[in-house]
Amino acid sequence: MEVTFQFPRNGLDENWAVSKQPNLSSISLLNVRPYDVQDTRCRGGQRPGLDKWGAGNQIGGAAYPVVAMCSVTYTELDE
């Protein structure tokens, strides 16, 4: 017996019971993306992992450790 499944290209939706789940959505997804980045076609696939920045050493080196971080929000105003 052959069973065909479609990839849940509408993404993660945890707002419904399984019996009421919207079409092409899933209640459980982890590290997946619906569209292939290079071919821009919907076929599903694993999201790439994150790599260490640089050589993997501590930012600033052992002599200059990061002691404080902050975030900045920038908004460009139309004049």
N, C-alpha and C positions, 0 to 999 in steps of 0.2 A: 504494500500500500504506500502510495506517495502522498506526502502532505506538503503543501506550499505555505510558507509564511512570508509576509511582507515586513520589511524593516520598519520599525516605528519612527518614521521620519518626522512626525509631529512632536517628537521629544518626550520628555518626562512630564507626567501629570499625576500628581499624588492627591488630587482633590476628590477623587471618586472611588467608589467601591469597584472591585474588579468587574462585576457584572454591568456597571454603568460607564466603564472606561471609554473615552472618546476614540473613534477610529484612528488607527495609525499612531497611537500614543502608547506609552508604557508606564507601569507603576514603579518599575525598577530599572534604572540604567546607570552604568558606571564606565567612565572613560570611553565613550563612543561619540561619533559624530555622524550625521546622516549623509553629508555630501563629501565626495572626494575632492580635495583641494585642487589637485592638478587637472583632473578631467571634468570637474564641476558637474558630476552626475550623481544622482542619488543611488548609492549602493551600500551605504553603511561601512563602517570600519572603525578601527581602534584609533583613539586620539593619541598623538605622539606624546611621549614622556617629556619631562622637563630636564634640561641639562644644566649642569653647574656653569656659572658664569666664569670666564677666564680659566685659569689652570686649576681651579678648585681650592685655591688658597683662601685664607681669610682676607676679606676686603681690607685694604690698608696694611696688611701684614701683621705679624704678631706684635711688632713694636707699636703699632697704631691701630688698636682695635676700635670698632664702631661703638660709641658710647651713647649716642642719641640719634633718633631718626624722626622725621616728621613728614607730613604730606602737604602738598600745595595744590590748590585748585585755581585754575586760570580761566577766566571768562573774557572773551573778546567782545567788546561792545560795538555795535554799528553806530556810526555817527552820521 
